[in-house]
Amino acid sequence: MQGKQFESLKRFAQEYMRQYDEVYVTKYMERYCQKEIAAVLKQADLLLKQVFVFEDKWDMEPCSIPYALDPMVWDCSPNGDPEWIYMLNRHEYLHKLLLAYNFTKDIIYIEKLKWYLKHWISTNPIVSKGTETTRTIDTGIRCMNWQFLLIQMIGRELMDEDEAGVVLDSMSQQFHYMRNSYIEKYTLSNWGVLQTTAICQGYLWFKEYLPDNGMEQWAFNELEHQTQLQVLDDGSHWEQSIMYHIEVLLAFMKLFSNLEEGDWLLTVINSMSRYVLYSSAPDHCQIAQCDSDVTDVRDVLIKAAVFTGDGRYKYAGYHTMDLDSAWLLGQKGIRRYNELNAVKPQCRSFNGADSGNIYFRSGWEEDSHFTYLKCGALGSSHGHVDLTHISLYYKGKSFLIDSGRYSYREEEPLRVLLKSAQAHNVCVVDEEFPGKPISSWKYESFAQSMKNYYREEGPVHYGEMTCYGALSTGDQCMILRKVIAVDCGIWLIVNDICCTGVHKVKEYYHLDPSVRAVLSDLGGAGRQWELKNGNVKMNLWGSHSFQSYPCLISSRYNQLSDSTHLVRESGFTNRHTDWTCLSGSGVSLTDAVVFQTGNLKPADQETVTAKEFTLSEQESWILLIWNRETSSGGKLYYCQDTPIYGKAAAIHRKEGKSTLYRLRI
């Protein structure tokens, strides 16, 4: 590295740090982020001893068990999981050493940080084929982390010319390696985004020390192609995992924070952030959708608020900026967030027409109800056999959940089980679902999903999800699930299954580990269970009896919790219709009688499922779902003197007044 080049880079880094204002940022964090600082200092002290714990919020494959590496070896997994090696070589944890120096001014943290950089470079030669320590995805993440550390340390005169030269020379080699190893499928993969964003960022700051061979233009062009293909029109990431959606979004945000022009990227960031806003539960967490952990998303929404100026993201974020966001965005970002007014979102529901994901809630308060419906394409290998799945929160508490992912290891039997239908809240026919995982990343088959239907009328929500495919016997099976939910906290779920011949169907509902299920004798229209999460109670009824069984739940990678799932089984020939109802405690359930005009005999349950939820002597809701087309007789129906034409409806009766909500024609 020539002296003049370094002096130019040094001036650039110093100007960056002047605008960044580490003194202001550090004081802000010391005032508002004390708990986070304590965690950073604890981990930084472990890193001084070469002890590694991967438990940051957005670690893709976390491991909370500390492991020491002495001597330092970069390609050894102490727990047998190769993902541990990948986490080790991404170098995201090195930021903690620089942060620890920020708070203590102890140079030992900087010395250890530079030791890690030098040791990795000296022991991991960049070869064309790649190794366990230099997979292309990890190389992209590592280079992005190095760049932020370099600009900070050079700008503060914590790294001299020779030290910076070694790191920049290695990064240049890694850029060559990523470009030469780039394959077509990366254009449609989070792997590709994590490489191109790192290369684009590198050229913004260190262009004079990187290859002048067209790589910069290639990376920006490829990044645009990636956003066009990977981010669907509804703002979701095509891979069908909210965790990897956020991983890609954060990569975009890191790059955009240093772009002088980038309206096209800001549009993508806003669209993906909007999806995160609506997909988060009342506890501010992303739910375990496909290969995802349960993780608080407020730091992501803080960054979205700063970039877009949209007060809805601040409403859903933390009141004050978190440490990670302050560390990335500097004093300008902190001031911008503080000046922004929080705005409560007007809309409470989101119908992801492209992804097949539907989210709706009773409100934006932490004690609101929240429902997630899933029936879309498989996405990438991070997808699960979860078509027609439902997750549910009541009064801010999680009740019905996805079982999670736990591990990516091929030899781990729970990996395939947790990807299977039996680990989700769906129906299976003859112990099968039209879709079968056969390894950590491969499928023997996957069902075809049809476009979902969603309608919202006032406080009532209605969704339909349909999938079909062949069982191992060759029998074609179609599963149609219909859901009505009312904002007061009642749900009607109807399953309509078609499969020629004689079969058995099982319906699964997996409970949050904090939920206790007790069989109740309160009666009503069907057998009832009482579900209790803390001091919040729910009732669950079914057209057939549910049985309780133990199961395992993984809300975070490498972690398991004991829980319960409720399962009911029934036989059918050719076609089967059943129902499940849920409500808060204190609500009673009865069958509602429905008449077809011109017929004195009530309509049967196969034709129309009609349930009345009585909230009090003065108020009730009747939810109605038609399961058969009316091909003969009158098309008009009556329920308690209310005329109805349609395939799904709700009647609200309060103090003698009835209001009809028509949800499906």
C-alpha positions in Angstrom: 0.0 0.0 0.0 1.5 3.4 -1.0 1.7 6.1 1.5 -0.4 8.7 -0.4 -3.2 6.2 -0.9 -3.3 5.4 2.8 -3.3 9.1 3.7 -6.2 9.6 1.3 -8.0 6.7 2.9 -7.1 8.0 6.4 -8.6 11.4 5.6 -11.8 9.8 4.3 -12.1 7.6 7.4 -11.5 10.5 9.7 -14.2 12.5 8.0 -16.5 9.5 8.2 -15.8 9.3 12.0 -16.2 13.1 12.4 -19.8 12.8 11.0 -20.3 9.5 12.9 -19.2 11.2 16.2 -18.2 8.2 18.3 -18.2 10.3 21.5 -21.9 11.2 21.0 -22.8 7.6 20.1 -20.9 6.2 23.1 -22.6 8.6 25.5 -26.0 7.8 24.0 -25.4 4.1 24.5 -24.1 4.6 28.0 -27.3 6.4 28.8 -29.9 4.3 27.1 -28.3 0.8 26.5 -26.9 -0.2 29.8 -28.1 -3.8 29.7 -26.7 -4.3 26.1 -23.4 -2.7 27.2 -23.1 -5.2 30.0 -23.7 -8.1 27.6 -21.1 -6.7 25.2 -18.5 -6.3 27.8 -19.1 -9.8 29.1 -18.7 -11.3 25.6 -15.7 -9.1 24.9 -13.9 -10.4 28.0 -14.6 -13.9 26.8 -13.1 -13.1 23.4 -9.9 -12.0 25.1 -9.6 -15.6 26.3 -10.8 -17.0 22.9 -14.1 -18.2 24.3 -17.0 -18.0 21.9 -20.7 -17.7 22.5 -23.0 -17.1 19.5 -26.2 -15.6 21.0 -26.6 -12.3 19.3 -30.2 -11.5 18.2 -29.6 -12.1 14.4 -27.0 -14.9 14.6 -28.3 -17.2 11.9 -27.3 -20.4 13.8 -26.8 -19.3 17.4 -25.2 -21.4 20.2 -25.4 -20.2 23.7 -22.9 -22.7 25.1 -19.4 -21.1 25.5 -16.5 -23.0 23.8 -12.8 -22.1 24.2 -10.4 -22.5 21.3 -6.8 -22.7 22.6 -4.9 -22.9 20.4 -7.0 -21.0 17.9 -8.4 -23.2 15.2 -10.8 -21.8 12.6 -12.1 -25.1 11.1 -13.0 -27.1 14.2 -16.5 -27.5 15.6 -16.5 -28.3 19.3 -20.2 -29.3 19.2 -20.1 -31.3 16.0 -22.3 -28.8 14.1 -20.6 -27.4 11.0 -22.8 -24.3 11.4 -20.6 -23.4 14.5 -17.6 -23.2 12.2 -19.5 -20.9 9.8 -20.6 -18.6 12.7 -17.0 -18.5 13.9 -15.7 -17.4 10.5 -18.2 -14.6 9.9 -16.5 -12.3 12.5 -19.6 -10.6 13.6 -18.5 -10.9 17.2 -15.3 -8.7 16.6 -17.5 -5.6 16.9 -17.8 -6.3 20.6 -14.0 -5.8 21.0 -14.2 -2.4 19.4 -17.3 -1.6 21.4 -15.6 -2.7 24.6 -12.7 -0.3 23.8 -15.4 2.5 23.3 -16.7 2.0 26.9 -13.4 1.2 28.7 -10.7 2.8 26.6 -8.6 -0.3 27.4 -6.3 -0.9 24.4 -6.2 -4.6 25.2 -9.5 -5.0 23.3 -8.1 -3.4 20.1 -4.9 -5.5 20.3 -7.0 -8.7 20.6 -9.2 -7.6 17.7 -6.2 -7.1 15.5 -4.8 -10.4 16.7 -7.9 -12.2 15.4 -7.7 -10.4 12.0 -4.0 -11.3 11.6 -4.4 -14.8 12.8 -7.3 -15.5 10.5 -5.5 -14.1 7.5 -2.3 -16.0 8.2 -4.0 -19.4 8.7 -6.8 -19.2 6.0 -5.3 -18.8 2.5 -7.9 -17.9 -0.1 -8.2 -20.8 -2.6 -10.4 -21.1 -5.6 -12.3 -24.1 -4.3 -13.2 -22.7 -0.9 -13.0 -24.4 2.5 -15.1 -24.8 5.6 -13.8 -21.4 6.7 -14.3 -19.6 3.4 -17.7 -20.5 2.1 -18.9 -17.7 -0.1 -21.8 -16.7 2.1 -19.5 -16.5 5.2 -16.9 -14.6 3.2 -19.4 -11.9 2.2 -20.5 -11.5 5.9 -16.9 -11.5 7.1 -15.9 -8.8 4.6 -18.9 -6.6 5.5 -17.8 -6.8 9.1 -14.2 -6.1 8.4 -15.1 -3.0 6.4 -16.9 -1.3 9.3 -14.1 -2.2 11.7 -11.5 -0.9 9.3 -13.1 2.5 8.7 -13.6 3.0 12.4 -10.1 2.0 13.4 -8.3 3.8 10.6 -10.4 6.9 11.3 -9.5 6.8 15.0 -5.8 6.0 14.3 -6.1 2.7 16.0 -4.7 0.9 12.9 -1.5 1.9 11.0 -0.7 1.6 7.4 0.9 -1.8 7.5 -1.8 -3.4 9.6 -4.5 -2.0 7.3 -2.6 -3.1 4.2 -2.6 -6.8 5.4 -6.4 -6.7 5.9 -7.2 -4.9 2.7 -5.0 -7.2 0.7 -6.8 -10.2 2.1 -10.2 -8.6 1.4 -9.2 -8.0 -2.2 -8.3 -11.7 -2.6 -11.7 -12.6 -1.0 -13.5 -10.3 -3.5 -11.7 -12.1 -6.3 -12.7 -15.5 -4.8 -16.4 -14.5 -4.4 -16.6 -13.2 -8.0 -14.9 -16.2 -9.5 -17.0 -18.6 -7.4 -20.3 -16.9 -8.2 -22.9 -19.3 -9.7 -26.3 -18.7 -11.2 -28.4 -19.9 -8.2 -26.9 -17.1 -6.1 -29.0 -14.6 -8.0 -32.0 -16.2 -6.3 -30.4 -16.8 -2.9 -29.6 -15.0 0.3 -26.1 -16.2 -0.3 -25.9 -14.0 -3.3 -27.1 -10.9 -1.5 -24.7 -11.3 1.4 -21.8 -11.4 -1.2 -22.9 -8.5 -3.5 -23.8 -6.1 -0.7 -20.3 -6.7 0.8 -18.6 -6.1 -2.5 -20.7 -2.9 -3.2 -19.9 -1.6 0.3 -16.2 -2.4 -0.1 -16.0 -0.3 -3.3 -17.7 2.7 -1.6 -14.9 2.9 1.0 -11.8 1.1 -0.3 -12.1 1.4 -4.1 -8.4 2.2 -4.6 -7.3 -1.0 -3.0 -9.7 -3.4 -4.7 -9.6 -4.9 -8.2 -10.2 -2.5 -11.1 -11.7 -5.2 -13.4 -15.4 -4.3 -13.6 -16.3 -6.1 -10.4 -17.9 -3.0 -8.8 -20.3 -2.5 -11.7 -21.0 -6.2 -11.8 -21.9 -6.2 -8.1 -24.3 -3.3 -8.2 -26.0 -4.7 -11.4 -26.3 -8.1 -9.8 -27.6 -6.7 -6.6 -30.4 -5.0 -8.6 -31.2 -8.3 -10.3 -31.3 -10.0 -6.9 -33.8 -7.5 -5.4 -36.0 -7.8 -8.4 -36.2 -11.6 -8.3 -35.9 -12.3 -4.5 -38.3 -9.7 -3.1 -41.9 -10.4 -4.0 -44.4 -7.6 -4.8 -45.9 -8.0 -1.3 -42.5 -7.2 0.2 -41.7 -10.8 1.4 -38.5 -12.6 0.6 -39.2 -15.6 -1.6 -37.4 -18.1 0.6 -40.4 -18.2 3.0 -38.4 -17.8 6.1 -38.9 -14.5 8.0 -35.4 -14.9 9.6 -33.6 -15.0 6.3 -36.0 -12.2 5.1 -34.5 -10.1 7.9 -30.9 -11.2 7.2 -31.3 -10.0 3.6 -33.0 -6.8 4.7 -30.2 -6.0 7.2 -27.6 -6.5 4.5 -29.5 -3.9 2.3 -29.7 -1.6 5.3 -26.0 -1.7 6.0 -25.2 -0.9 2.4 -27.8 1.8 2.1 -26.5 3.6 5.3 -23.5 4.6 3.2 -25.0 5.1 -0.2 -25.3 8.7 -1.4 -27.9 7.7 -4.0 -30.0 4.6 -3.8 -33.7 5.3 -4.2 -34.2 1.9 -5.8 -32.7 0.2 -2.7 -34.7 2.4 -0.3 -37.9 1.3 -2.1 -36.9 -2.4 -1.4 -36.0 -1.6 2.2 -39.4 0.0 2.8 -41.3 -2.8 1.2 -39.5 -5.5 3.2 -39.7 -3.5 6.4 -43.5 -3.1 6.0 -43.7 -6.9 5.8 -41.7 -7.2 9.0 -44.0 -4.7 10.7 -47.2 -6.6 9.9 -45.7 -10.1 10.4 -44.5 -9.4 13.9 -46.6 -10.6 16.8 -47.9 -8.5 19.7 -44.7 -9.4 21.7 -42.7 -7.7 18.9 -41.3 -11.0 17.8 -41.0 -12.7 14.4 -42.7 -16.0 14.7 -41.1 -19.4 13.9 -42.0 -19.4 10.2 -40.1 -22.2 8.4 -36.4 -21.9 9.3 -36.8 -19.0 11.7 -36.3 -18.4 15.4 -38.6 -16.4 17.6 -36.8 -13.0 17.7 -37.6 -9.5 18.7 -37.7 -7.3 15.5 -37.8 -3.8 17.1 -34.2 -3.0 16.2 -34.9 -3.7 12.5 -37.9 -1.4 12.6 -35.8 1.3 14.2 -33.4 1.2 11.3 -36.4 1.2 8.9 -37.8 4.3 10.6 -34.5 6.2 10.2 -34.1 5.3 6.5 -37.7 5.9 5.4 -38.9 8.5 7.9 -42.1 6.5 8.4 -43.4 7.0 11.9 -45.2 3.6 11.8 -41.8 1.9 12.2 -41.0 4.0 15.2 -44.4 3.2 16.8 -43.5 -0.5 16.5 -39.9 -0.1 17.5 -38.2 0.7 20.8 -38.9 4.1 22.4 -35.1 4.9 22.3 -32.6 3.5 19.8 -31.0 0.2 20.6 -27.2 -0.3 20.7 -26.9 -2.1 17.4 -28.8 0.6 15.5 -26.8 3.4 17.2 -23.6 1.6 16.4 -24.4 1.3 12.7 -26.1 4.7 12.2 -24.1 7.1 14.3 -25.2 10.4 15.6 -27.2 11.5 12.5 -29.2 8.3 12.7 -29.8 8.7 16.5 -30.9 12.3 16.1 -33.2 11.5 13.2 -34.9 8.7 15.2 -35.3 11.0 18.2 -36.9 13.7 16.1 -39.3 11.3 14.3 -42.9 11.1 15.5 -44.4 7.7 16.2 -47.5 7.0 14.2 -49.9 4.1 15.0 -50.5 2.1 11.8 -54.1 2.5 10.6 -54.3 -1.0 9.0 -54.2 -4.0 11.2 -54.1 -6.8 8.6 -51.7 -7.9 5.8 -52.6 -10.2 3.0 -49.4 -11.4 1.3 -50.9 -12.3 -2.0 -47.6 -13.4 -3.5 -46.1 -15.3 -0.5 -49.3 -16.9 0.7 -48.9 -15.5 4.2 -51.8 -13.7 5.9 -51.4 -11.7 9.2 -54.2 -10.0 11.1 -54.6 -8.6 14.6 -57.2 -7.0 16.8 -55.0 -4.0 17.5 -51.5 -2.8 17.8 -51.3 -3.0 21.6 -49.2 -5.6 23.3 -52.3 -7.4 24.7 -54.0 -7.7 21.3 -54.9 -10.9 19.4 -52.9 -12.0 16.4 -53.4 -14.7 13.7 -51.0 -16.0 11.1 -52.2 -18.2 8.2 -49.7 -19.8 5.8 -50.3 -21.4 2.4 -47.9 -20.5 -0.3 -45.0 -21.8 -2.4 -42.3 -23.9 -0.7 -39.7 -21.2 -1.3 -36.1 -22.4 -0.8 -34.9 -25.4 1.2 -35.5 -23.3 4.3 -39.2 -23.9 3.7 -41.3 -26.4 5.7 -44.3 -28.6 5.0 -46.7 -26.1 6.6 -49.4 -25.4 4.0 -52.7 -24.3 5.8 -50.8 -23.7 9.1 -52.2 -21.4 11.7 -50.4 -19.6 14.6 -52.4 -17.7 17.2 -51.9 -15.2 20.0 -54.6 -14.3 22.4 -54.4 -11.2 24.6 -50.8 -10.8 23.6 -49.9 -14.4 24.7 -48.7 -17.1 22.3 -51.0 -20.2 22.2 -50.7 -22.0 18.8 -47.3 -22.1 17.3 -44.9 -23.5 14.7 -42.5 -26.0 16.2 -39.4 -24.3 14.9 -36.2 -25.6 13.2 -33.7 -26.7 16.0 -30.8 -27.8 13.7 -29.5 -28.0 10.2 -27.4 -31.2 10.8 -28.2 -34.0 8.4 -27.8 -36.7 11.1 -30.2 -35.0 13.5 -33.6 -36.8 13.3 -35.5 -33.8 14.7 -34.4 -31.8 11.6 -36.7 -33.7 9.3 -39.4 -34.1 11.9 -39.6 -30.3 12.5 -39.8 -29.7 8.8 -42.7 -32.2 8.4 -46.4 -31.5 8.5 -46.7 -33.3 11.8 -44.8 -30.4 13.4 -47.3 -27.8 12.2 -50.9 -27.0 12.9 -52.3 -28.8 9.9 -54.2 -31.9 8.9 -52.6 -35.1 7.7 -54.3 -37.9 5.8 -53.2 -41.5 6.5 -50.2 -40.2 8.4 -49.2 -38.2 5.3 -49.4 -34.7 3.9 -49.0 -33.9 0.2 -45.4 -33.0 0.8 -42.5 -34.9 2.3 -39.0 -33.8 3.5 -36.3 -36.5 3.2 -33.2 -34.7 4.5 -32.1 -31.4 6.0 -32.4 -29.6 2.6 -34.3 -32.0 0.3 -37.9 -33.0 -0.4 -39.4 -36.0 -2.1 -42.5 -34.0 -2.9 -44.3 -30.9 -2.0 -48.0 -29.9 -2.3 -49.3 -27.4 -4.8 -50.9 -24.4 -3.1 -53.7 -22.4 -4.6 -54.1 -18.6 -4.2 -55.5 -17.7 -0.8 -58.7 -15.8 -0.2 -58.8 -13.1 2.4 -61.6 -10.7 3.4 -62.0 -8.3 6.2 -65.3 -6.7 7.2 -65.2 -4.4 10.2 -64.0 -6.5 13.2 -64.3 -9.8 11.3 -61.5 -11.6 9.3 -61.9 -14.5 6.9 -59.3 -16.6 5.1 -59.3 -19.6 2.9 -56.2 -21.8 2.2 -56.1 -24.7 -0.3 -53.4 -27.2 -1.2 -53.5 -30.5 -3.1 -51.2 -33.3 -4.1 -50.7 -37.0 -4.2 -50.2 -39.4 -1.2 -47.7 -42.2 -1.5 -50.6 -44.5 -2.6 -51.2 -42.2 -5.6 -54.5 -41.0 -4.1 -55.0 -37.3 -4.9 -55.8 -35.3 -1.8 -57.1 -31.7 -1.5 -57.2 -29.9 1.9 -59.2 -26.7 2.2 -59.0 -24.8 5.5 -61.3 -21.9 6.2 -60.9 -19.5 9.2 -63.1 -16.8 10.6 -61.7 -14.7 13.4 -63.4 -11.8 15.3 -61.4 -9.1 17.0 -63.2 -9.8 20.4 -61.2 -13.0 20.5 -63.1 -15.9 18.8 -62.0 -18.2 16.0 -63.8 -20.8 13.9 -61.6 -23.2 11.8 -63.2 -25.6 9.3 -61.3 -28.3 7.4 -62.8 -29.6 4.2 -60.8 -32.6 2.9 -61.3 -34.5 -0.4 -59.6 -37.8 -1.0 -61.2 -40.7 -2.8 -61.6 -43.9 -0.8 -61.4 -44.7 2.9 -58.9 -42.7 5.0 -58.0 -41.4 8.4 -57.3 -37.8 9.1 -55.3 -36.3 12.0 -55.4 -32.6 12.9 -52.5 -31.2 15.0 -52.3 -28.1 17.2 -49.0 -27.4 18.8 -49.0 -25.3 22.0 -46.5 -22.8 23.2 -44.3 -24.3 25.9 -45.8 -21.9 28.4 -49.3 -23.1 27.7 -50.9 -25.7 30.0 -53.8 -27.8 28.5 -56.4 -29.3 30.7 -59.4 -31.3 29.5 -62.6 -29.5 30.6 -66.1 -30.7 31.5 -67.8 -27.4 30.7 -69.5 -29.0 27.7 -70.9 -27.0 24.8 -70.9 -27.9 21.1 -68.1 -30.5 21.2 -65.4 -31.6 23.6 -63.6 -28.7 25.3 -60.0 -28.1 26.5 -58.9 -25.2 28.6 -55.6 -23.6 27.6 -53.8 -21.4 30.1 -50.7 -19.2 29.4 -49.9 -17.4 32.7 -53.1 -15.6 33.8 -54.6 -15.7 30.3 -57.1 -18.6 29.5 -58.6 -19.9 26.3 -61.2 -22.5 25.5 -60.8 -25.0 22.6 -63.7 -27.1 21.2 -63.6 -29.7 18.4 -66.1 -31.6 16.4 -64.2 -34.7 17.4 -62.2 -35.4 20.6 -58.7 -34.1 20.9 -56.0 -36.1 22.7 -53.0 -34.5 24.4 -49.4 -35.7 23.6 -45.9 -34.4 24.6 -43.8 -32.8 21.9 -40.6 -30.8 21.4 -40.5 -27.2 20.4 -37.5 -25.2 19.2 -38.0 -21.4 19.4 -34.3 -20.9 18.8 -31.6 -22.8 16.9 -29.8 -25.4 19.1 -32.5 -25.1 21.8 -35.4 -27.4 22.7 -38.4 -27.1 25.0 -40.9 -29.6 26.2 -44.4 -28.8 25.1 -47.8 -30.3 24.2 -49.7 -30.9 21.0 -53.4 -31.7 20.7 -54.3 -34.3 18.1 -57.6 -35.6 17.0 -58.2 -38.5 14.6 -61.3 -39.5 12.6 -62.1 -41.7 9.6 -63.8 -40.7 6.4 -64.8 -41.9 3.0 -64.1 -39.6 0.0 -64.8 -36.3 1.8 -64.4 -35.1 5.4 -65.5 -31.9 7.1 -64.7 -30.9 10.7 -64.3 -27.8 12.9 -62.4 -26.4 15.8 -63.4 -23.3 17.8 -61.3 -21.1 20.1 -62.3 -18.3 22.4 -61.3 -16.5 25.6 -62.6 -17.9 28.9 -66.1 -16.9 29.9 -67.4 -17.5 26.3 -69.9 -20.4 25.7 -70.3 -22.2 22.4 -73.5 -23.7 20.9 -74.6 -24.9 17.5 -76.5 -22.3 15.6 -79.5 -23.5 13.5 -79.6 -22.5 9.8 -82.6 -23.0 7.5 -82.6 -23.0 3.7 -85.5 -21.0 2.4 -88.4 -23.2 1.5 -87.2 -26.0 3.8 -88.4 -26.5 7.3 -85.6 -28.9 8.1 -82.4 -27.3 9.4 -79.4 -27.5 7.1 -77.0 -30.3 8.1 -73.4 -29.7 9.5 -71.8 -30.9 6.3 -73.6 -28.2 4.3 -73.0 -25.3 6.7 -70.9 -25.1 9.9 -72.6 -22.6 12.2 -71.5 -21.8 15.7 -72.8 -19.3 18.2 -70.3 -17.7 20.7 -72.1 -16.2 23.6 -70.1 -13.4 25.2 -72.8 -12.2 27.7 -76.6 -12.2 28.0 -76.7 -9.2 25.7 -74.1 -10.1 23.1 -73.2 -13.0 20.9 -71.5 -13.8 17.6 -72.7 -16.4 15.1 -70.0 -17.6 12.6 -71.2 -19.5 9.5 -69.2 -21.3 6.8 -70.8 -23.2 3.9 -68.9 -26.3 2.9 -71.2 -27.4 0.0 -72.5 -25.5 -3.0 -76.3 -25.0 -3.0 -77.2 -26.7 -6.2 -80.9 -27.3 -5.5 -83.6 -25.4 -3.7 -83.5 -21.8 -2.6 -80.2 -20.0 -2.5 -81.2 -17.9 0.5 -80.6 -19.1 4.1 -81.8 -17.8 7.5 -80.2 -17.9 10.9 -82.2 -16.5 13.8 -84.3 -14.4 11.4 -81.3 -13.0 9.6 -81.3 -13.7 5.8 -78.0 -14.7 4.4 -76.7 -15.2 0.9 -73.0 -16.3 0.7 -70.5 -18.9 1.6 -69.1 -17.3 4.8 -70.7 -14.8 7.1 -70.8 -13.5 10.7 -73.8 -12.2 12.6 -73.2 -9.9 15.6 -76.1 -9.8 18.0 -76.0 -7.1 20.7 -78.8 -5.7 22.9 -81.4 -6.9 20.4 -79.7 -5.6 17.3 -78.2 -7.8 14.6 -75.5 -6.9 12.2 -74.5 -9.1 9.2 -71.0 -9.3 7.9 -70.7 -11.1 4.5 -67.3 -12.5 4.0 -67.5 -14.8 1.0 -69.9 -15.0 -2.0 
